[in-house]
């Protein structure tokens, strides 16, 4: 077994030295930021002028955007150059994108930039990479064989080949070997050897080479260090460097113009500072002109340039020449970049925050401004819910998530699951009361306990305590039956009253181990074989004791054997391995078969970067990717093609003549061994009890690869079983599963990997808070997405939702927040508001349903089958709307051209054109018109297109009053719509309301009759007859009859034909002529007056019936004179013959 550490705890130095799964990781370019999520996905934001965000564009992003290229999956590490980005896959391939100046992407191209990922070229077949670093215009990578490859600019000797102009457009081998970590400055490179020493080359005019000079170095040059000084972590700024030594102290050198070396001056340093600059450190990083360190107590300390707030200090401090506290104590990982003026910090709760320059959105909070003495939270869009490490005991397993929570499963008779009970668990359960954790370990062989290292440096343990393996005097112990603690307890300090402050942990059969902040080691529990290493095998120790004479230790591991037996291992920063405890089968690897209660150095091997212990054997991983084993070998667990016990390390083979290479992680079981390859493969050898080798073989003495369902990221071997974590964060196990310690309900044993039940994934539910929404207002509805708070609230959780129902997002409603729903760190829920869009559409129904549902994301969270309904009430009804008429029409309007108007519009948006026909209900009173130039039309067609709706698109309808001659009063009438015709069924057949109008009448019923008649005469002739006219002032609906007579018919009378007249629509205006005729008499009676009497009219037209009774004065001129008249009045002859003459006398 081997301890499982968070990578972020050790940053670069232990990338190759620890079995880790994908850890959240941040890389910082000059103006952009890169984030590696725990599922192996990569997210970028900030400046994108050179395509460094990898999204195929050059558009900057103010918040995180995933690099969606198909190749960028199963990523285990990222790096950022000034304007480019690198991603290392679990299969050992490296991908790059962004600026390619002088071949800095390593893609064998002179193209100035690439906006999408491409493979770094130039590596020989079979070369796999395990680390990468990038500077301004060059980059370097570390292979699984411990070799360093470089590419890019060479103007300052960055290629390390002795020249200044050997630009490399693809990866080039420097010839360096035995390297375990790499870092890059602006124009220089820094590497850490497996022996804990450093080498640098490239630009050196500011002392950044560290050899005491101030010039460039074109070949790798040793950094000046004390003989007993060994580095374990390195980082580069633009022209300065920082390192953590094996004793936990921080050291700086190079450019110090802004105080970035933190020694209180502004004088450049040509060699690493002698004193401890930052205190006991667990992580460091460097920006262009500033330095950051996270102390073991969690405090972030900073120094250097603060011109844009990159130190998180106030604006009154433009630079800090000595380390200052930045007010942050909950950081898990920190990062800046060699050309960067901003800093990113990953908190214990999974929140990513940044401070410093923000003009290109590089802080990821959606803004382009910065503030001093504070930090901005990046808008996370990535999961924080995957496994990053596993540790296996005899019949139980412990898992660590990227959010710092710990989970247990399997046998729990001694409380080793850690959930407070003793019930076996077939699926992982949350270990409660533990706090943020960065490393885990489980008791080896027969060990029934677990150990965890918290981010504050304290150590906790739980499970069996029959040999004091919990390390706390308050824990139950013998002779109590089954002494154990089912919940974590703090491991005491060596004084027994305060907690330890440590940086690494391990566990043996019945004992625990921890590396303190100064690189020394403590141990507790069983000491039957001297495995506590304090020089006195005095029995079980409930309080940690100091292991004798160990310093600069990076990692520890414990072996088993049952019955309290055991041994211990330690890896020092100089690459040496030390062992103590039981050694009779060669477990101590020093060539002897004896035990030791003090550490002894394992012989033969060096340049070791990782260690592991099985029940009776030990393992070591060299920087060249080879594996070495020693101890008991009866089942072939040493993999050297024999079954002979080995008292000194032997190299693991794959055949009788070839050796296993390209390994990045190792672990030992009871009688078998496991190794993870840099290409994502898995290798096993030894006994195959319960199919622990992952196949159906009877066992083997050399390593062989087995099939697994993905690329391996983390591995741990149990008693006769194994657990792995893939690069995507999924857990699998094979071998013995009798107590469900593979986390799968399949009992017995399995040669095939079984998926561990991902119960550590958040359980997500959806609850509707306000189910009623309406377009009116609008009135919003809401629902809540929640995660199970009994699991963990650390980290943000991104929940994918699907929306069903009639309503459509963006058309019928808006969501707030938009996009993916994110539950922020520390919160159990997030609320989503559904705000209806008050659209103009009649949705056919009065209500529309929004049906949010949690999308099944088996790799991110567990969907509890939840959903809900938010109902939106529609306030739109398809209809034709009209306004009131602007004014009533007048009969006189027709002559003046004046129109009266009203508006017509559609109440909702139609899907197809709508045609409306309008007409007047009384065309004699008014006519309708929609075209001012067309004149009075009887019927008009109005067409509305689909985009013509609402009163803003109303059409004007004109109504013209029509002149008539009737006295009909003010006549009401309507402008009427036949009905609408449209392919939109909501408008087809729709009828507009009638528009009521009154026609204002300008006619009055009346009769015009002459008041007198010109005199008539008795004498015949023209003068004997005179006439007058009777007319109407308005047209009658029916004939109007008049009877006429004379008051003195002897003098004058109405012509017989005119004694009755009729006025009608044909003559009402011109009138009827009445003739008055003088009557001749023989009387000399003078001129006689008489009257023409017009009787009252009679008519079926009420306006004219009964009107009148006129008297018209008339005069008849007499033509008679009084006197005697003898006629003939002349003489006449008479004769005597009888002729007579006659005369008339009158």
ROKE-63495 format. One record per residue (C-alpha): x, y negated, z negated. Coordinates in steps of 0.2 Angstrom, whole numbers, plus 5000, padded with zeros to 4 digits. Layout:
    c1    c2    c3
     X     Y     Z
...
***
This chain:
    c1    c2    c3
  5000  5000  5000
  5005  4982  5002
  4999  4966  4996
  4987  4956  5007
  4991  4937  5009
  4982  4923  5017
  4994  4916  5030
  4989  4899  5026
  4997  4902  5009
  5014  4904  5016
  5012  4895  5033
  5026  4899  5045
  5039  4909  5036
  5028  4924  5032
  5019  4926  5048
  5029  4941  5052
  5032  4946  5034
  5014  4949  5029
  5000  4960  5035
  4987  4947  5039
  4971  4946  5049
  4966  4930  5058
  4967  4915  5046
  4960  4898  5049
  4974  4888  5055
  4977  4870  5061
  4989  4863  5074
  4992  4845  5077
  4997  4837  5093
  5002  4818  5095
  4983  4814  5098
  4974  4830  5098
  4970  4844  5085
  4969  4863  5087
  4959  4874  5075
  4960  4893  5075
  4944  4900  5067
  4943  4917  5058
  4935  4926  5072
  4950  4923  5084
  4942  4908  5093
  4951  4892  5097
  4943  4874  5095
  4951  4858  5101
  4947  4839  5100
  4954  4822  5102
  4964  4816  5117
  4962  4826  5133
  4971  4815  5146
  4983  4830  5150
  4970  4844  5148
  4977  4848  5131
  4959  4853  5125
  4958  4867  5138
  4941  4864  5143
  4945  4862  5162
  4943  4843  5161
  4952  4828  5155
  4938  4820  5145
  4942  4817  5127
  4931  4825  5113
  4927  4817  5097
  4922  4833  5089
  4927  4851  5090
  4924  4860  5107
  4928  4878  5109
  4941  4884  5122
  4929  4895  5131
  4941  4903  5143
  4939  4922  5144
  4957  4924  5139
  4956  4914  5123
  4949  4928  5111
  4958  4938  5098
  4970  4923  5095
  4981  4925  5079
  4991  4909  5080
  4991  4892  5088
  5003  4878  5091
  5002  4860  5098
  5015  4850  5107
  5014  4832  5110
  5001  4834  5124
  4999  4853  5126
  4992  4868  5117
  4998  4886  5114
  4988  4901  5108
  4995  4918  5103
  4984  4933  5106
  4984  4949  5095
  4991  4958  5110
  5007  4948  5109
  5003  4937  5124
  5005  4918  5124
  4994  4906  5133
  4996  4888  5136
  4988  4872  5144
  4989  4853  5144
  5004  4843  5150
  5018  4853  5159
  5032  4840  5160
  5048  4849  5164
  5040  4866  5163
  5035  4864  5145
  5020  4876  5147
  5031  4890  5152
  5020  4894  5167
  5034  4894  5180
  5026  4879  5188
  5031  4860  5192
  5013  4855  5192
  5011  4840  5179
  4997  4848  5170
  4985  4862  5168
  4967  4859  5161
  4964  4878  5158
  4974  4891  5149
  4987  4901  5158
  4999  4915  5153
  5017  4910  5148
  5029  4919  5160
  5046  4925  5160
  5045  4938  5146
  5052  4955  5150
  5040  4970  5151
  5036  4976  5134
  5041  4960  5125
  5027  4954  5113
  5027  4938  5104
  5022  4935  5086
  5025  4916  5083
  5026  4900  5093
  5031  4882  5090
  5030  4867  5101
  5039  4850  5102
  5037  4835  5113
  5043  4843  5130
  5049  4860  5125
  5043  4875  5116
  5049  4891  5108
  5042  4908  5103
  5047  4923  5092
  5046  4940  5098
  5042  4956  5088
  5060  4960  5090
  5065  4944  5081
  5072  4936  5097
  5069  4918  5101
  5063  4912  5118
  5063  4894  5124
  5057  4884  5139
  5054  4866  5144
  5066  4851  5144
  5084  4852  5141
  5090  4834  5140
  5095  4835  5122
  5100  4853  5122
  5083  4860  5118
  5086  4876  5128
  5101  4880  5116
  5112  4887  5130
  5126  4875  5129
  5120  4864  5143
  5110  4848  5145
  5101  4850  5161
  5095  4868  5162
  5077  4865  5162
  5067  4882  5160
  5050  4883  5168
  5046  4899  5160
  5052  4908  5144
  5071  4911  5142
  5080  4922  5129
  5091  4912  5119
  5101  4927  5113
  5096  4924  5095
  5091  4939  5085
  5086  4943  5067
  5074  4928  5067
  5058  4928  5057
  5051  4910  5059
  5052  4896  5072
  5048  4877  5071
  5050  4863  5084
  5053  4844  5082
  5052  4831  5096
  5068  4837  5104
  5076  4849  5093
  5072  4867  5087
  5074  4875  5070
  5073  4894  5066
  5074  4904  5050
  5084  4920  5050
  5078  4936  5041
  5092  4933  5029
  5085  4916  5023
  5097  4905  5032
  5092  4892  5045
  5099  4887  5063
  5095  4872  5073
  5099  4864  5090
  5094  4850  5101
  5094  4832  5097
  5104  4828  5081
  5107  4809  5081
  5097  4807  5065
  5105  4822  5056
  5091  4834  5060
  5103  4848  5065
  5108  4849  5046
  5126  4853  5049
  5132  4836  5042
  5134  4828  5059
  5124  4815  5069
  5126  4822  5086
  5116  4833  5098
  5119  4852  5097
  5117  4862  5113
  5119  4879  5105
  5111  4886  5089
  5120  4879  5074
  5120  4884  5056
  5111  4872  5044
  5122  4869  5029
  5115  4878  5014
  5122  4884  4997
  5128  4902  4996
  5113  4907  4985
  5100  4896  4994
  5088  4905  5005
  5074  4897  5014
  5057  4905  5016
  5046  4891  5025
  5051  4878  5038
  5043  4864  5047
  5049  4850  5059
  5044  4832  5061
  5049  4822  5076
  5067  4820  5070
  5067  4827  5052
  5064  4844  5044
  5057  4851  5028
  5060  4869  5020
  5054  4878  5005
  5068  4888  4997
  5066  4905  4989
  5065  4897  4972
  5050  4887  4977
  5059  4870  4979
  5057  4858  4993
  5071  4851  5004
  5072  4839  5018
  5085  4832  5030
  5086  4821  5046
  5078  4805  5050
  5073  4795  5035
  5069  4777  5041
  5052  4778  5034
  5057  4788  5018
  5050  4804  5026
  5064  4814  5017
  5057  4808  5000
  5073  4805  4991
  5069  4787  4987
  5080  4779  5001
  5079  4775  5020
  5096  4783  5024
  5096  4798  5036
  5102  4815  5028
  5114  4825  5038
  5111  4841  5027
  5096  4847  5017
  5094  4838  5001
  5102  4846  4986
  5088  4841  4974
  5071  4848  4973
  5061  4834  4982
  5043  4840  4980
  5043  4852  4965
  5037  4870  4966
  5030  4871  4984
  5019  4884  4992
  5017  4875  5009
  5025  4861  5019
  5022  4851  5035
  5029  4836  5044
  5022  4823  5056
  5031  4811  5067
  5038  4800  5052
  5030  4808  5037
  5031  4824  5026
  5018  4833  5016
  5020  4847  5003
  5007  4857  4994
  5013  4861  4976
  5009  4877  4968
  4998  4868  4956
  4987  4863  4972
  4992  4844  4972
  4996  4837  4989
  5012  4826  4988
  5017  4815  5003
  5031  4803  5008
  5036  4793  5023
  5026  4782  5035
  5008  4777  5030
  5005  4764  5044
  4989  4772  5049
  4984  4780  5033
  4992  4797  5037
  4998  4799  5019
  4980  4796  5012
  4988  4781  5002
  4981  4764  5001
  4985  4751  5014
  4996  4742  5002
  5008  4756  5004
  5015  4755  5021
  5027  4769  5017
  5032  4779  5002
  5050  4783  5000
  5047  4796  4986
  5034  4809  4985
  5017  4802  4979
  5001  4812  4975
  4988  4810  4989
  4973  4814  4977
  4970  4831  4984
  4971  4847  4974
  4960  4859  4983
  4970  4861  4999
  4972  4878  5007
  4982  4874  5022
  4989  4858  5029
  4996  4853  5046
  5003  4838  5055
  5014  4839  5071
  5031  4833  5076
  5024  4818  5086
  5008  4816  5076
  5002  4801  5066
  4988  4810  5058
  4986  4825  5046
  4973  4839  5044
  4969  4848  5028
  4959  4864  5026
  4951  4864  5009
  4947  4878  4998
  4928  4877  5002
  4932  4879  5020
  4930  4860  5024
  4943  4853  5037
  4947  4835  5034
  4959  4823  5042
  4967  4806  5039
  4978  4795  5049
  4977  4789  5067
  4960  4792  5075
  4959  4781  5091
  4957  4797  5101
  4945  4806  5090
  4959  4817  5084
  4951  4818  5066
  4936  4827  5074
  4923  4817  5064
  4915  4809  5079
  4924  4792  5076
  4939  4783  5083
  4943  4773  5067
  4952  4777  5052
  4952  4772  5034
  4966  4771  5021
  4966  4782  5005
  4952  4793  5011
  4949  4807  5023
  4936  4811  5036
  4927  4828  5038
  4929  4836  5054
  4912  4842  5062
  4915  4861  5061
  4907  4872  5074
  4917  4888  5069
  4913  4903  5058
  4920  4904  5040
  4914  4921  5037
  4926  4935  5042
  4938  4947  5034
  4956  4941  5033
  4963  4955  5022
  4960  4972  5015
  4967  4982  5001
  4963  5000  4996
  4965  5009  4980
  4962  5028  4977
  4943  5027  4980
  4939  5009  4982
  4943  4995  4993
  4944  4976  4991
  4942  4963  5005
  4946  4945  5006
  4937  4933  5017
  4943  4917  5025
  4932  4907  5013
  4942  4913  4999
  4929  4925  4992
  4933  4943  4987
  4922  4958  4991
  4923  4976  4984
  4916  4993  4988
  4918  5011  4985
  4920  5020  4968
  4916  5009  4953
  4917  5021  4938
  4930  5010  4931
  4923  4993  4937
  4935  4992  4951
  4922  4985  4963
  4922  4970  4953
  4903  4966  4953
  4901  4968  4934
  4894  4986  4935
  4900  5004  4937
  4888  5009  4951
  4897  5015  4967
  4894  5004  4982
  4892  5010  4999
  4893  4992  5006
  4904  4978  5001
  4897  4967  4986
  4904  4950  4981
  4916  4950  4967
  4909  4936  4955
  4918  4923  4944
  4934  4924  4953
  4936  4907  4962
  4945  4904  4979
  4958  4918  4982
  4972  4918  4994
  4979  4936  4991
  4973  4953  4986
  4981  4970  4981
  4974  4986  4975
  4981  5000  4964
  4991  5013  4973
  4988  5031  4973
  4977  5035  4958
  4975  5016  4954
  4957  5011  4950
  4960  4992  4949
  4963  4977  4959
  4973  4961  4958
  4969  4944  4966
  4980  4928  4967
  4969  4912  4966
  4973  4897  4976
  4978  4888  4960
  4992  4901  4957
  4983  4910  4943
  4981  4929  4944
  4966  4939  4940
  4963  4958  4939
  4948  4970  4936
  4945  4988  4935
  4953  5002  4925
  4963  4997  4910
  4969  5013  4902
  4987  5008  4905
  4984  4989  4903
  4984  4986  4921
  4973  4971  4919
  4987  4962  4910
  4975  4953  4898
  4975  4957  4879
  4957  4954  4878
  4952  4968  4890
  4946  4984  4883
  4960  4997  4881
  4964  5014  4874
  4958  5023  4864
  4941  5015  4870
  4933  5028  4881
  4935  5023  4900
  4943  5006  4896
  4940  4994  4910
  4933  4977  4915
  4921  4976  4929
  4923  4958  4931
  4940  4948  4934
  4950  4943  4920
  4965  4931  4920
  4982  4940  4919
  4991  4932  4905
  5008  4923  4906
  5023  4931  4898
  5018  4922  4882
  5001  4930  4882
  4991  4915  4880
  4991  4905  4896
  4989  4911  4914
  5003  4914  4926
  5007  4902  4941
  5012  4913  4955
  5014  4914  4974
  5013  4933  4978
  5006  4948  4970
  5007  4967  4971
  5000  4983  4963
  5006  5000  4959
  4998  5016  4953
  4994  5009  4936
  5004  4993  4935
  5003  4975  4943
  5017  4964  4950
  5018  4945  4953
  5030  4933  4960
  5031  4917  4950
  5033  4900  4957
  5052  4900  4955
  5054  4916  4964
  5056  4927  4949
  5045  4943  4946
  5034  4948  4932
  5025  4965  4929
  5013  4973  4918
  5004  4989  4914
  5011  5007  4914
  5030  5008  4912
  5032  5027  4911
  5046  5027  4924
  5053  5009  4921
  5042  5002  4935
  5040  4986  4925
  5059  4983  4928
  5063  4974  4912
  5077  4985  4907
  5067  4994  4893
  5054  5007  4897
  5044  5003  4881
  5028  5009  4887
  5012  5001  4893
  5013  4982  4893
  4996  4972  4891
  5006  4955  4894
  5017  4953  4909
  5036  4955  4906
  5050  4947  4917
  5058  4959  4929
  5077  4958  4926
  5089  4948  4937
  5077  4945  4952
  5077  4928  4961
  5071  4921  4978
  5058  4935  4979
  5045  4933  4993
  5035  4948  4991
  5032  4963  4980
  5024  4980  4981
  5020  4995  4970
  5020  5014  4973
  5011  5027  4963
  5012  5045  4959
  4998  5048  4946
  4998  5049  4927
  5006  5032  4925
  5021  5036  4936
  5027  5023  4949
  5040  5012  4956
  5041  4994  4962
  5048  4985  4977
  5053  4967  4980
  5058  4958  4996
  5070  4943  4993
  5072  4928  5004
  5089  4934  5010
  5080  4949  5018
  5086  4962  5006
  5075  4974  4997
  5076  4979  4979
  5067  4994  4970
  5065  5000  4952
  5055  5014  4943
  5053  5032  4948
  5067  5037  4960
  5069  5056  4959
  5062  5058  4976
  5072  5044  4983
  5059  5031  4981
  5072  5018  4976
  5082  5020  4992
  5099  5017  4985
  5106  5034  4989
  5103  5041  4972
  5089  5052  4966
  5087  5044  4949
  5075  5032  4941
  5080  5014  4936
  5071  5002  4924
  5080  4987  4932
  5080  4983  4951
  5093  4991  4962
  5096  4986  4980
  5090  4997  4994
  5105  5002  5004
  5108  5002  5023
  5095  4990  5028
  5094  4971  5029
  5084  4957  5039
  5068  4964  5031
  5053  4954  5033
  5039  4965  5025
  5038  4979  5013
  5025  4992  5008
  5024  5007  4996
  5015  5023  4997
  5013  5036  4982
  5030  5043  4984
  5038  5034  4998
  5043  5016  5003
  5043  5006  5019
  5051  4991  5026
  5049  4981  5042
  5064  4973  5050
  5064  4957  5059
  5068  4967  5075
  5051  4976  5074
  5058  4992  5068
  5051  5002  5053
  5062  5010  5040
  5056  5023  5026
  5063  5032  5012
  5057  5044  4998
  5047  5059  4998
  5045  5067  5015
  5037  5084  5013
  5022  5079  5024
  5032  5069  5036
  5027  5052  5029
  5044  5045  5033
  5042  5048  5052
  5060  5053  5055
  5055  5069  5064
  5059  5079  5048
  5051  5084  5031
  5067  5081  5021
  5066  5068  5007
  5077  5053  5010
  5087  5044  4997
  5091  5030  5009
  5081  5021  5023
  5079  5030  5039
  5071  5023  5055
  5054  5029  5060
  5053  5038  5077
  5040  5041  5090
  5050  5056  5097
  5065  5065  5092
  5076  5053  5102
  5066  5036  5102
  5062  5024  5088
  5046  5015  5084
  5047  4996  5089
  5036  4981  5091
  5028  4982  5074
  5021  4967  5065
  5014  4975  5049
  5016  4991  5039
  5007  5000  5025
  5009  5017  5015
  4996  5029  5009
  4998  5044  4997
  5006  5056  5010
  5005  5046  5026
  5010  5029  5034
  5003  5016  5045
  5010  5002  5056
  5002  4989  5067
  5010  4984  5083
  5012  4967  5090
  5002  4972  5105
  4987  4976  5094
  4989  4994  5093
  4990  5006  5077
  5002  5020  5073
  5001  5033  5060
  5012  5048  5054
  5013  5060  5039
  4999  5071  5032
  4982  5071  5040
  4972  5075  5024
  4954  5070  5027
  4959  5064  5045
  4970  5050  5037
  4980  5049  5053
  4964  5045  5063
  4964  5060  5074
  4962  5079  5073
  4980  5084  5072
  4987  5094  5057
  4999  5080  5054
  5015  5074  5061
  5033  5069  5057
  5034  5055  5070
  5023  5040  5074
  5009  5041  5086
  4996  5028  5092
  4978  5031  5089
  4962  5023  5097
  4954  5009  5088
  4939  4998  5094
  4949  4982  5096
  4966  4973  5093
  4973  4976  5076
  4976  4961  5065
  4978  4969  5047
  4980  4986  5040
  4981  4994  5023
  4983  5013  5019
  4974  5021  5005
  4976  5038  4996
  4969  5048  5011
  4961  5034  5021
  4964  5018  5030
  4956  5001  5032
  4960  4989  5046
  4954  4971  5051
  4953  4967  5069
  4957  4951  5077
  4939  4946  5078
  4937  4948  5059
  4928  4965  5059
  4933  4979  5047
  4935  4997  5051
  4940  5012  5041
  4944  5031  5044
  4949  5046  5033
  4941  5051  5017
  4925  5042  5013
  4919  5052  4998
  4915  5037  4988
  4910  5026  5002
  4926  5017  5001
  4927  5014  5019
  4912  5003  5017
  4901  5014  5027
  4886  5026  5022
  4893  5040  5032
  4899  5052  5019
  4914  5065  5019
  4928  5061  5031
  4930  5054  5049
  4944  5054  5061
  4936  5040  5070
  4936  5022  5064
  4919  5018  5055
  4913  5000  5055
  4913  4993  5037
  4896  4986  5033
  4898  4968  5035
  4888  4963  5020
  4900  4949  5016
  4893  4940  5031
  4880  4927  5025
  4862  4933  5024
  4852  4919  5033
  4834  4916  5031
  4823  4902  5039
  4809  4894  5030
  4796  4882  5037
  4795  4866  5025
  4783  4856  5035
  4773  4866  5048
  4762  4852  5054
  4769  4839  5066
  4760  4827  5078
  4764  4816  5093
  4755  4802  5084
  4768  4792  5074
  4777  4803  5078
  4775  4814  5062
  4789  4826  5061
  4789  4844  5055
  4804  4853  5047
  4812  4870  5042
  4826  4875  5032
  4840  4887  5036
  4847  4895  5020
  4861  4907  5016
  4862  4919  5001
  4870  4909  4987
  4874  4925  4978
  4887  4928  4991
  4897  4912  4994
  4894  4894  4998
  4912  4891  5003
  4915  4886  5020
  4903  4879  5033
  4891  4892  5041
  4886  4889  5059
  4869  4897  5063
  4863  4900  5080
  4844  4897  5082
  4832  4901  5096
  4816  4892  5099
  4801  4900  5107
  4783  4894  5108
  4774  4883  5121
  4784  4867  5116
  4800  4864  5124
  4815  4856  5116
  4820  4840  5124
  4803  4839  5133
  4791  4840  5118
  4802  4838  5103
  4819  4833  5097
  4829  4842  5084
  4839  4834  5071
  4853  4839  5069
  4855  4844  5087
  4864  4860  5094
  4870  4873  5082
  4864  4872  5064
  4878  4870  5052
  4876  4873  5033
  4890  4862  5026
  4903  4868  5013
  4896  4870  4996
  4878  4870  5002
  4866  4884  5002
  4855  4877  5016
  4853  4864  5030
  4836  4856  5035
  4832  4854  5053
  4819  4841  5058
  4807  4843  5072
  4802  4826  5079
  4788  4827  5092
  4791  4817  5108
  4776  4806  5110
  4775  4810  5129
  4761  4806  5141
  4757  4824  5145
  4741  4832  5141
  4748  4849  5136
  4731  4858  5140
  4729  4862  5121
  4727  4851  5106
  4742  4860  5098
  4759  4867  5103
  4770  4879  5093
  4788  4877  5090
  4795  4894  5084
  4812  4893  5077
  4821  4910  5075
  4838  4915  5068
  4848  4923  5082
  4856  4939  5078
  4874  4936  5076
  4881  4953  5069
  4899  4946  5069
  4894  4929  5060
  4880  4932  5048
  4866  4944  5044
  4849  4939  5051
  4835  4943  5038
  4822  4944  5053
  4816  4927  5048
  4806  4915  5059
  4793  4902  5057
  4781  4891  5067
  4780  4872  5067
  4764  4866  5076
  4764  4850  5086
  4747  4841  5088
  4745  4833  5105
  4738  4815  5106
  4737  4815  5125
  4721  4819  5134
  4720  4819  5153
  4708  4805  5158
  4705  4790  5169
  4705  4774  5159
  4697  4758  5164
  4698  4740  5156
  4683  4728  5155
  4679  4717  5170
  4689  4701  5169
  4672  4691  5172
  4655  4694  5179
  4653  4692  5198
  4643  4678  5205
  4633  4677  5221
  4643  4662  5226
  4660  4672  5225
  4657  4680  5242
  4658  4663  5250
  4673  4657  5241
  4684  4673  5241
  4685  4674  5222
  4686  4691  5215
  4684  4698  5198
  4696  4712  5192
  4698  4727  5181
  4712  4739  5178
  4712  4758  5180
  4726  4770  5174
  4729  4788  5170
  4729  4792  5151
  4742  4806  5153
  4755  4811  5166
  4748  4821  5180
  4758  4835  5188
  4751  4831  5205
  4744  4816  5214
  4727  4810  5208
  4715  4803  5220
  4700  4792  5214
  4686  4785  5225
  4676  4770  5218
  4660  4762  5224
  4648  4749  5218
  4631  4755  5212
  4623  4740  5220
  4632  4734  5235
  4620  4720  5238
  4626  4712  5221
  4645  4717  5222
  4658  4726  5233
  4674  4735  5226
  4691  4732  5234
  4709  4738  5229
  4717  4729  5243
  4717  4710  5242
  4720  4709  5261
  4706  4721  5266
  4691  4711  5261
  4675  4718  5254
  4675  4737  5255
  4661  4747  5251
  4671  4762  5245
  4689  4763  5241
  4702  4776  5238
  4715  4774  5224
  4730  4786  5223
  4741  4789  5208
  4757  4798  5210
  4764  4809  5195
  4776  4795  5189
  4761  4783  5189
  4753  4785  5172
  4750  4774  5157
  4744  4756  5157
  4761  4750  5163
  4756  4758  5180
  4739  4752  5180
  4731  4748  5197
  4720  4732  5199
  4703  4734  5206
  4694  4719  5214
  4675  4716  5214
  4667  4703  5225
  4650  4696  5221
  4638  4697  5236
  4626  4683  5241
  4607  4686  5242
  4592  4674  5244
  4582  4682  5231
  4577  4675  5214
  4581  4692  5206
  4590  4685  5190
  4607  4691  5184
  4608  4709  5190
  4618  4722  5181
  4627  4735  5191
  4642  4747  5189
  4658  4751  5198
  4657  4770  5199
  4670  4783  5202
  4664  4798  5211
  4677  4810  5203
  4695  4813  5203
  4703  4826  5215
  4720  4833  5211
  4730  4849  5211
  4732  4846  5193
  4718  4855  5185
  4718  4843  5170
  4713  4829  5182
  4703  4838  5195
  4685  4833  5193
  4689  4820  5180
  4677  4805  5181
  4682  4788  5176
  4670  4778  5165
  4659  4766  5174
  4663  4748  5174
  4648  4737  5169
  4646  4721  5178
  4632  4708  5180
  4629  4698  5196
  4626  4680  5191
  4611  4675  5202
  4611  4657  5210
  4593  4658  5217
  4576  4651  5210
  4559  4655  5216
  4550  4640  5223
  4538  4633  5236
  4541  4618  5246
  4526  4609  5252
  4524  4592  5260
  4515  4579  5249
  4507  4570  5264
  4502  4572  5282
  4504  4560  5296
  4487  4553  5300
  4476  4563  5313
  4463  4555  5324
  4446  4559  5329
  4450  4556  5347
  4456  4571  5356
  4474  4571  5361
  4491  4574  5354
  4487  4563  5339
  4472  4573  5335
  4483  4587  5327
  4497  4584  5315
  4507  4598  5305
  4517  4601  5289
  4528  4616  5284
  4527  4626  5268
  4543  4636  5264
  4551  4645  5249
  4567  4641  5240
  4572  4660  5239
  4568  4675  5248
  4553  4685  5242
  4554  4703  5240
  4536  4704  5246
  4525  4692  5257
  4518  4677  5249
  4501  4672  5255
  4493  4654  5255
  4475  4650  5259
  4472  4632  5265
  4457  4621  5267
  4451  4603  5269
  4442  4592  5257
  4432  4584  5271
  4431  4596  5286
  4421  4583  5295
  4436  4572  5296
  4451  4584  5296
  4453  4602  5294
  4466  4616  5294
  4468  4624  5311
  4459  4640  5310
  4474  4650  5314
  4483  4642  5299
  4470  4643  5286
  4480  4658  5279
  4498  4659  5280
  4511  4672  5275
  4529  4668  5270
  4541  4683  5270
  4560  4688  5272
  4559  4683  5290
  4552  4665  5288
  4554  4661  5270
  4568  4648  5272
  4561  4641  5289
  4544  4641  5282
  4527  4642  5290
  4519  4627  5300
  4501  4622  5295
  4492  4612  5308
  4479  4599  5303
  4466  4594  5316
  4456  4578  5315
  4437  4580  5318
  4428  4568  5330
  4412  4561  5324
  4400  4547  5331
  4399  4537  5316
  4408  4521  5314
  4414  4526  5297
  4431  4519  5298
  4447  4529  5294
  4443  4542  5282
  4455  4550  5269
  4454  4568  5266
  4465  4581  5257
  4472  4598  5263
  4470  4610  5248
  4484  4623  5247
  4477  4637  5235
  4489  4646  5223
  4500  4658  5231
  4497  4677  5230
  4511  4690  5232
  4516  4706  5225
  4533  4697  5221
  4530  4692  5204
  4541  4677  5206
  4529  4670  5219
  4512  4676  5214
  4500  4663  5207
  4511  4648  5211
  4505  4632  5218
  4488  4624  5220
  4494  4609  5230
  4484  4594  5237
  4491  4586  5253
  4485  4569  5257
  4479  4566  5275
  4469  4552  5284
  4458  4553  5300
  4458  4538  5311
  4440  4533  5316
  4437  4530  5334
  4419  4523  5333
  4412  4504  5333
  4395  4498  5329
  4385  4489  5343
  4371  4491  5358
  4378  4497  5374
  4367  4497  5390
  4373  4508  5403
  4377  4508  5416
  4379  4490  5413
  4379  4485  5431
  4364  4479  5442
  4355  4493  5451
  4344  4491  5466
  4327  4496  5464
  4315  4496  5478
  4297  4493  5481
  4297  4509  5488
  4297  4517  5472
  4315  4517  5469
  4318  4514  5451
  4333  4510  5441
  4337  4517  5424
  4348  4511  5410
  4354  4519  5394
  4354  4509  5378
  4363  4515  5363
***
